[in-house]
Amino acid sequence: MSIENLSQFIDLLKKENEILVVKQEIDPVLEMSEIVDRLCKHNGKAVLFENPKGSNIPVAMNLFGSDKRMALALGVDKISDLSDEIQDIITITPPKSLMEGIKLFPKYGKLFSYHTKTVKKAPCQEVIEESVDLSKLPILHCWPLDGGRYITLPIVITKDPENNRLNAGMYRLQVYDNKSTGMHWHKHHDGAVNYRKHKKLGKKMDIAVVLGGPPSLIFSSTAPLPPFVDEFTFACFLMKDSMDMVQCKTVDLQVPAEAEIIIEGYVDPEEPMKTEGPFGDHTGYYSMEDDFPVFHVTAITRRSKAIYPSIIVGKPPMEDTYMGKVTERIFLPLIRTMIPEIVDINFPAFGVFHNFVFVSIKKEYPYQAKKVMNAIWGLGQMMLTKFIAVVDENVNVQNMEEVMWKLANNVDPRRDVMIVDGPLDQLDHSSPYFLGGPKMGFDATTRWKEEGAMREYPPEIIMTDSVKKKVDQIWDTLFQ
């Protein structure tokens, strides 16, 4: 069953006993963050604050903060079902005849029937606010040194002025006043690309900020999709259903009809940028002040019984950890199409998505691990990875103890470490330069003579299969 909106998802979480309901008044200024941070750190449930201080709109948080809730949001029993489906699709053998093609259609034909469709009336426009006033929304002030209140779970919809293609990204919005916010997109984000195109044309840029909607679209707006797949198509694929879209009231954009709240407006590329920040970020540190475009609000529409979705980020693990792990699992089959020797990949929570990646490979020739490092650094947003550790195919990269054991035992610091300069995440405060600097790769695979190994590696301690099997058979009888 596809989940079309936030209310449906919350009802499902209630049915699954995955959400807490808080009826007493809680302040969106710091108090909600402290409550949700404690829930995140202890694998807690989602939470619905029914009575936020200063607003009559309930706040839903930690909606995606577990493997189970991520699976529920995307309509599957387990996330591996999705990665298996993608793997199945990208390895389809082209039919050799019309009859073979006809046989494939029941399995794959529906994939091409899910799309967006335009409707004239939509729940997200049940209420059209008479005046623009962001203070009516229960927007959080997340951490003590934050520059103000931030909208933290927005789907920001922009349009490419060259081909009119819609893009959905997730960029935080610092509230400056009742009618304007910052627009925090990094230079490599698609929203920033569209911004630069509008600036070149000397045109104002229409923007729609979507709060709520299909959980699949919330996730898709965070996903590093390839250029030929847009977020709406991918969300429809995840939903296994089409998505209703409605025309905005004051800007030339369409938005999901099932959203909770829509904030319409524009950015003027000719207008001076404004200081945004600090903001307590997913690195566990504050991202400090910098200049970003100003988003001017022209209209706010919403459901008559809207729910405000929000998220906090900070020292891992947090809710975004689970969203990141789903991205890792879903996109592994696509990564393998470009780097086929990869067996598995792990972006650990402590690496906050861009600082660390552990990769296992099927090694077949000398220096293949270093070839893989360079391939990863040339692959979309993975170019921002600061540390890469490559291990052999028999190493479980999901097991940190096993990976670090291989790293400690197999790596010669002079021979097996590669340092290169390249792009880094804008939030990396350790780099000597803004948006770039040194990156490091560790070849922790078993070394070959052709790679400069002067001595043979000793054999790894492994028990024989026959003894393992025998002990398995008698194990339950040993300690009675």
C-alpha positions as CSV (number, residue, x, y, z in Angstrom):
1,M,0.0,0.0,0.0
2,S,1.4,3.4,-1.0
3,I,1.5,6.1,1.6
4,E,0.3,9.4,0.1
5,N,0.6,11.8,3.0
6,L,1.9,12.4,6.4
7,S,-1.4,11.7,8.2
8,Q,-1.5,8.2,6.7
9,F,2.1,7.6,7.8
10,I,1.4,8.7,11.3
11,D,-1.7,6.5,11.5
12,L,0.4,3.6,10.4
13,L,3.0,4.4,13.0
14,K,0.3,4.4,15.7
15,K,-1.0,1.1,14.5
16,E,2.6,-0.3,14.7
17,N,3.2,1.2,18.1
18,E,6.0,3.3,16.7
19,I,5.0,6.8,17.8
20,L,4.6,8.6,21.1
21,V,1.9,11.3,21.5
22,V,2.8,14.3,23.8
23,K,-0.2,16.2,24.8
24,Q,1.4,18.8,27.2
25,E,2.7,22.1,25.9
26,I,6.3,21.8,24.6
27,D,8.3,24.8,23.4
28,P,9.8,24.5,19.8
29,V,12.6,26.6,21.1
30,L,15.2,24.0,22.3
31,E,12.8,21.8,24.4
32,M,11.6,19.7,21.4
33,S,15.2,19.2,20.3
34,E,16.3,17.9,23.7
35,I,13.4,15.5,23.8
36,V,14.0,14.2,20.3
37,D,17.7,14.0,20.8
38,R,17.2,11.7,23.7
39,L,14.9,9.5,21.7
40,C,17.3,9.3,18.8
41,K,20.2,8.4,21.0
42,H,18.3,5.5,22.5
43,N,16.6,4.1,19.4
44,G,13.3,5.7,20.5
45,K,10.0,6.1,18.8
46,A,8.7,8.9,16.6
47,V,6.9,11.6,18.5
48,L,3.9,13.8,17.8
49,F,3.8,17.1,19.8
50,E,0.1,17.9,19.8
51,N,0.4,21.2,21.7
52,P,3.5,23.2,20.6
53,K,3.9,26.5,22.4
54,G,2.9,29.4,20.2
55,S,1.1,27.5,17.5
56,N,-2.0,25.3,17.0
57,I,-0.3,23.1,14.4
58,P,1.1,19.7,15.8
59,V,4.7,18.9,15.2
60,A,5.9,15.4,14.1
61,M,9.5,14.4,14.6
62,N,11.8,11.3,14.5
63,L,9.5,9.9,11.8
64,F,12.3,8.1,10.0
65,G,14.5,7.3,13.0
66,S,14.7,3.5,12.8
67,D,15.1,0.8,10.2
68,K,11.5,-0.3,10.7
69,R,10.1,3.2,10.2
70,M,12.2,3.7,7.1
71,A,10.8,0.4,5.7
72,L,7.2,1.4,6.6
73,A,7.7,4.9,5.0
74,L,8.8,3.3,1.7
75,G,6.1,0.5,1.8
76,V,8.4,-2.5,2.1
77,D,9.0,-5.2,4.7
78,K,12.7,-4.5,4.7
79,I,15.0,-2.1,2.8
80,S,16.9,-5.0,1.2
81,D,13.7,-5.7,-0.8
82,L,14.2,-2.3,-2.6
83,S,17.8,-2.9,-3.3
84,D,17.0,-6.4,-4.6
85,E,14.3,-4.9,-6.9
86,I,16.7,-2.2,-8.3
87,Q,19.4,-4.9,-8.8
88,D,16.8,-7.0,-10.7
89,I,15.8,-4.1,-12.9
90,I,19.3,-2.9,-13.9
91,T,20.3,-6.5,-14.8
92,I,17.4,-7.2,-17.1
93,T,18.6,-9.1,-20.1
94,P,17.2,-7.4,-23.2
95,P,14.6,-9.7,-24.9
96,K,15.7,-11.5,-28.0
97,S,12.2,-11.7,-29.4
98,L,8.8,-10.0,-29.2
99,M,7.5,-13.0,-27.2
100,E,10.3,-12.6,-24.6
101,G,9.4,-8.9,-24.4
102,I,5.8,-9.7,-23.8
103,K,6.7,-12.1,-21.1
104,L,8.8,-9.4,-19.3
105,F,6.0,-6.8,-19.4
106,P,3.9,-8.1,-16.4
107,K,7.0,-7.9,-14.3
108,Y,8.5,-4.6,-15.4
109,G,5.8,-2.8,-17.5
110,K,4.2,-1.1,-14.5
111,L,7.5,0.6,-13.6
112,F,6.9,2.9,-16.5
113,S,3.3,3.7,-15.6
114,Y,4.0,5.5,-12.3
115,H,4.2,9.3,-12.9
116,T,3.0,12.6,-11.7
117,K,-0.4,13.9,-12.7
118,T,-2.0,17.3,-12.4
119,V,-5.1,17.9,-10.4
120,K,-7.1,21.1,-9.9
121,K,-8.0,20.8,-6.2
122,A,-5.7,19.6,-3.5
123,P,-5.7,19.1,0.3
124,C,-2.5,21.3,0.6
125,Q,-4.6,24.3,-0.5
126,E,-7.6,23.8,1.7
127,V,-6.6,26.9,3.6
128,I,-5.0,29.9,1.9
129,E,-3.6,32.2,4.5
130,E,-4.8,35.7,4.2
131,S,-1.5,37.2,5.2
132,V,2.1,35.7,5.0
133,D,3.2,35.1,8.6
134,L,5.8,32.4,9.2
135,S,5.5,32.9,13.0
136,K,2.2,31.0,12.9
137,L,4.2,27.8,12.1
138,P,5.9,25.9,15.0
139,I,9.3,26.3,13.5
140,L,12.1,24.9,15.8
141,H,15.1,26.7,17.3
142,C,17.2,23.5,17.5
143,W,20.4,24.2,19.4
144,P,21.6,27.0,21.8
145,L,24.0,28.7,19.4
146,D,21.7,28.5,16.3
147,G,21.2,31.8,14.5
148,G,17.4,31.5,15.0
149,R,14.6,29.2,14.0
150,Y,15.1,26.8,11.2
151,I,12.8,24.9,8.9
152,T,14.7,21.6,8.8
153,L,12.7,19.1,6.8
154,P,11.6,21.1,3.7
155,I,11.3,19.7,0.2
156,V,12.5,22.7,-1.8
157,I,11.2,22.6,-5.4
158,T,12.9,24.6,-8.1
159,K,12.9,24.6,-11.9
160,D,15.7,24.5,-14.4
161,P,15.0,27.6,-16.6
162,E,16.6,25.8,-19.6
163,N,14.4,22.8,-19.8
164,N,11.7,23.5,-17.2
165,R,12.6,20.3,-15.3
166,L,11.5,20.3,-11.6
167,N,14.0,19.5,-8.9
168,A,13.4,18.6,-5.3
169,G,16.1,19.1,-2.7
170,M,16.3,19.4,1.0
171,Y,18.0,22.7,2.1
172,R,17.5,24.2,5.5
173,L,15.8,27.6,5.9
174,Q,16.7,30.1,8.6
175,V,13.8,32.3,9.4
176,Y,14.8,36.0,9.2
177,D,11.4,37.5,9.8
178,N,7.7,36.7,9.1
179,K,8.1,36.9,5.3
180,S,11.7,35.8,4.5
181,T,14.2,33.1,5.2
182,G,17.7,32.1,4.1
183,M,18.1,29.4,1.4
184,H,21.0,27.2,2.4
185,W,22.1,25.2,-0.6
186,H,25.7,24.2,-1.2
187,K,27.3,25.0,-4.5
188,H,27.2,21.5,-5.8
189,H,23.4,21.1,-5.1
190,D,20.9,21.1,-7.9
191,G,19.0,24.0,-6.4
192,A,22.2,26.1,-6.5
193,V,22.8,25.1,-10.1
194,N,19.3,26.3,-11.0
195,Y,20.0,29.5,-9.1
196,R,23.1,30.2,-11.1
197,K,21.2,29.6,-14.3
198,H,18.5,32.1,-13.3
199,K,21.2,34.6,-12.3
200,K,22.8,34.3,-15.7
201,L,19.4,34.9,-17.4
202,G,18.7,37.9,-15.0
203,K,15.4,36.2,-13.8
204,K,13.9,35.8,-10.4
205,M,13.7,32.2,-9.3
206,D,10.3,30.7,-8.3
207,I,10.5,28.4,-5.3
208,A,8.0,26.2,-3.5
209,V,8.8,24.8,0.0
210,V,6.9,21.6,0.7
211,L,6.3,20.4,4.2
212,G,5.0,16.9,4.4
213,G,3.6,14.9,1.5
214,P,4.4,11.3,0.5
215,P,7.2,10.0,2.7
216,S,8.8,8.6,-0.4
217,L,9.3,12.1,-1.8
218,I,10.7,13.4,1.5
219,F,13.3,10.6,1.2
220,S,13.9,11.1,-2.5
221,S,14.7,14.8,-2.0
222,T,17.7,13.7,0.1
223,A,18.9,11.0,-2.3
224,P,21.9,11.4,-4.6
225,L,20.0,10.5,-7.8
226,P,21.7,10.2,-11.2
227,P,21.1,13.1,-13.6
228,F,18.6,11.2,-15.7
229,V,16.2,10.4,-12.8
230,D,14.2,13.2,-11.1
231,E,13.0,13.0,-7.5
232,F,9.3,12.8,-8.4
233,T,9.8,9.9,-10.7
234,F,11.9,8.1,-8.1
235,A,9.3,8.8,-5.4
236,C,6.5,7.3,-7.7
237,F,8.7,4.2,-8.2
238,L,9.1,3.8,-4.5
239,M,5.4,4.3,-3.9
240,K,4.4,2.1,-6.8
241,D,1.8,4.7,-7.6
242,S,1.3,8.0,-9.3
243,M,1.6,11.3,-7.5
244,D,-1.0,14.1,-7.7
245,M,0.5,17.6,-8.3
246,V,-1.3,20.9,-8.1
247,Q,-0.4,24.4,-9.4
248,C,0.9,26.9,-6.9
249,K,-1.1,30.1,-6.3
250,T,1.6,32.7,-6.7
251,V,4.6,31.0,-8.4
252,D,4.9,28.9,-11.6
253,L,5.5,25.6,-10.0
254,Q,3.6,22.4,-9.2
255,V,3.7,20.8,-5.7
256,P,2.4,17.5,-4.3
257,A,-1.3,17.8,-3.7
258,E,-1.0,15.7,-0.5
259,A,1.5,17.9,1.3
260,E,0.7,19.4,4.7
261,I,1.9,23.0,4.1
262,I,3.2,24.9,1.1
263,I,5.4,28.0,1.4
264,E,5.5,29.8,-2.0
265,G,8.0,32.5,-2.9
266,Y,11.1,33.5,-4.9
267,V,14.8,34.2,-4.7
268,D,16.1,37.2,-6.6
269,P,19.7,36.4,-7.9
270,E,20.3,40.2,-8.3
271,E,19.7,40.8,-4.6
272,P,22.6,40.8,-2.2
273,M,23.0,37.6,-0.2
274,K,22.4,37.6,3.6
275,T,24.3,36.1,6.5
276,E,22.9,32.7,7.6
277,G,23.9,30.6,10.6
278,P,25.2,29.3,12.9
279,F,23.4,26.0,12.8
280,G,23.9,22.9,14.8
281,D,24.6,20.5,11.9
282,H,24.8,16.7,11.3
283,T,28.5,16.7,11.8
284,G,27.9,17.3,15.5
285,Y,29.4,20.8,15.2
286,Y,27.9,24.1,14.3
287,S,28.2,25.2,10.7
288,M,29.1,28.8,11.0
289,E,27.9,32.0,9.4
290,D,28.0,32.4,5.7
291,D,26.2,34.3,3.0
292,F,23.2,32.7,1.2
293,P,20.3,33.9,-1.0
294,V,17.2,35.3,0.6
295,F,13.9,33.5,0.1
296,H,10.9,35.9,0.0
297,V,7.6,34.3,0.9
298,T,4.6,35.2,-1.3
299,A,1.9,32.8,0.0
300,I,1.3,30.0,2.5
301,T,-1.3,27.3,1.9
302,R,-2.0,24.3,4.0
303,R,-4.4,21.5,5.0
304,S,-7.2,22.5,7.4
305,K,-5.7,20.1,9.9
306,A,-2.1,20.4,9.0
307,I,0.8,18.6,10.8
308,Y,4.3,20.3,10.7
309,P,7.1,17.8,10.1
310,S,10.6,18.5,11.4
311,I,13.9,16.9,12.1
312,I,17.0,17.7,14.2
313,V,20.5,16.8,13.4
314,G,23.6,16.8,15.6
315,K,26.1,14.3,17.1
316,P,25.4,10.9,15.5
317,P,23.4,8.7,15.7
318,M,20.4,10.9,14.8
319,E,17.4,10.4,12.6
320,D,19.3,11.2,9.4
321,T,21.5,8.2,10.1
322,Y,18.7,5.8,9.1
323,M,17.9,7.8,6.0
324,G,21.5,7.7,5.0
325,K,21.7,3.9,5.5
326,V,18.7,3.5,3.2
327,T,20.5,5.5,0.6
328,E,23.5,3.3,1.0
329,R,21.6,0.1,0.5
330,I,19.3,1.3,-2.4
331,F,22.1,2.8,-4.5
332,L,24.6,0.0,-4.0
333,P,23.3,-1.8,-7.2
334,L,23.7,1.4,-9.2
335,I,27.3,2.0,-7.9
336,R,28.1,-1.6,-8.9
337,T,27.1,-0.8,-12.5
338,M,29.9,1.7,-12.6
339,I,32.4,0.0,-10.3
340,P,31.6,-3.7,-10.7
341,E,34.3,-5.1,-8.5
342,I,32.6,-3.6,-5.4
343,V,31.1,-6.2,-3.2
344,D,29.7,-4.1,-0.4
345,I,29.9,-0.5,0.9
346,N,29.4,1.1,4.3
347,F,29.0,4.8,5.2
348,P,29.2,4.5,9.0
349,A,27.2,6.9,11.2
350,F,30.2,8.4,12.7
351,G,31.4,9.5,9.3
352,V,28.3,11.6,8.8
353,F,27.8,10.5,5.2
354,H,30.9,12.2,3.7
355,N,33.9,11.6,6.0
356,F,34.3,7.9,5.8
357,V,33.4,5.0,3.5
358,F,34.4,1.4,3.8
359,V,34.4,-0.7,0.6
360,S,35.0,-4.4,0.0
361,I,36.1,-5.5,-3.5
362,K,36.8,-8.6,-5.5
363,K,40.5,-8.0,-6.2
364,E,41.8,-9.4,-9.4
365,Y,44.8,-7.3,-10.4
366,P,47.5,-5.1,-8.8
367,Y,46.6,-1.6,-7.6
368,Q,42.9,-2.3,-8.1
369,A,42.0,-0.9,-4.7
370,K,43.5,2.5,-5.7
371,K,41.6,2.4,-8.9
372,V,38.4,1.9,-6.9
373,M,39.3,4.9,-4.7
374,N,39.7,7.2,-7.7
375,A,36.5,5.8,-9.2
376,I,34.6,6.6,-6.0
377,W,36.0,10.2,-5.9
378,G,34.8,10.6,-9.5
379,L,31.2,9.5,-8.7
380,G,28.6,12.2,-8.1
381,Q,28.3,13.3,-4.4
382,M,30.8,10.5,-3.4
383,M,33.4,13.0,-4.6
384,L,33.1,14.6,-1.2
385,T,34.3,11.5,0.7
386,K,37.3,12.4,2.8
387,F,38.5,8.9,3.9
388,I,38.1,5.7,1.9
389,A,39.2,2.3,3.2
390,V,39.3,-0.6,0.7
391,V,39.3,-4.3,2.0
392,D,39.0,-7.7,0.4
393,E,35.7,-9.3,-0.5
394,N,35.7,-11.7,2.5
395,V,35.7,-8.7,4.9
396,N,32.3,-7.6,6.3
397,V,32.4,-3.9,5.9
398,Q,29.3,-3.5,8.1
399,N,31.5,-4.8,11.0
400,M,33.6,-1.9,12.3
401,E,35.9,-4.2,14.4
402,E,36.6,-6.4,11.4
403,V,37.4,-3.4,9.1
404,M,39.7,-1.7,11.6
405,W,41.5,-5.0,12.3
406,K,42.3,-5.3,8.6
407,L,43.2,-1.6,8.4
408,A,45.6,-2.0,11.4
409,N,47.2,-5.2,10.1
410,N,47.4,-4.7,6.4
411,V,48.3,-1.1,5.8
412,D,51.8,0.1,5.4
413,P,51.5,3.9,5.9
414,R,54.1,4.7,3.2
415,R,53.1,2.2,0.6
416,D,49.3,1.8,1.0
417,V,48.1,5.3,1.7
418,M,47.1,7.6,-1.1
419,I,46.5,11.4,-0.6
420,V,44.9,13.5,-3.3
421,D,43.4,17.0,-3.5
422,G,39.8,17.4,-4.5
423,P,36.3,18.7,-3.5
424,L,35.1,18.3,0.1
425,D,31.8,18.9,1.7
426,Q,31.0,22.5,2.6
427,L,30.5,21.4,6.2
428,D,34.0,20.0,6.5
429,H,35.6,22.5,9.0
430,S,39.0,20.6,9.1
431,S,40.0,21.3,5.5
432,P,42.5,24.1,4.9
433,Y,40.4,25.4,2.0
434,F,36.7,26.1,1.7
435,L,35.0,23.3,-0.3
436,G,38.2,21.4,-1.0
437,G,41.5,20.0,0.3
438,P,43.3,16.7,0.9
439,K,41.5,13.3,0.9
440,M,43.0,10.0,1.9
441,G,42.6,6.4,0.7
442,F,43.7,3.3,2.6
443,D,44.4,0.1,0.7
444,A,43.8,-2.6,3.3
445,T,43.5,-5.5,0.9
446,T,46.0,-8.3,1.0
447,R,49.2,-7.0,-0.7
448,W,50.7,-8.7,-3.8
449,K,54.4,-8.7,-4.9
450,E,53.4,-6.6,-7.9
451,E,52.3,-3.9,-5.5
452,G,55.6,-3.7,-3.6
453,A,55.1,-6.4,-1.0
454,M,58.6,-7.5,0.0
455,R,57.3,-10.2,2.3
456,E,54.5,-12.7,1.9
457,Y,51.4,-12.1,4.2
458,P,51.0,-14.8,6.8
459,P,47.8,-16.9,6.6
460,E,44.8,-15.7,8.5
461,I,43.7,-17.8,11.5
462,I,40.6,-19.7,10.3
463,M,39.1,-22.9,11.7
464,T,38.4,-25.8,9.4
465,D,34.9,-26.2,8.1
466,S,34.6,-29.8,9.4
467,V,35.4,-28.8,13.0
468,K,33.0,-25.8,12.8
469,K,30.2,-28.1,11.5
470,K,30.8,-30.7,14.3
471,V,30.8,-28.0,17.0
472,D,27.6,-26.5,15.5
473,Q,26.0,-29.9,15.9
474,I,26.9,-30.5,19.5
475,W,26.8,-26.9,20.7
476,D,23.3,-27.1,22.4
477,T,24.4,-30.1,24.4
478,L,27.7,-28.7,25.7
479,F,26.5,-26.5,28.6
480,Q,23.5,-28.4,30.0
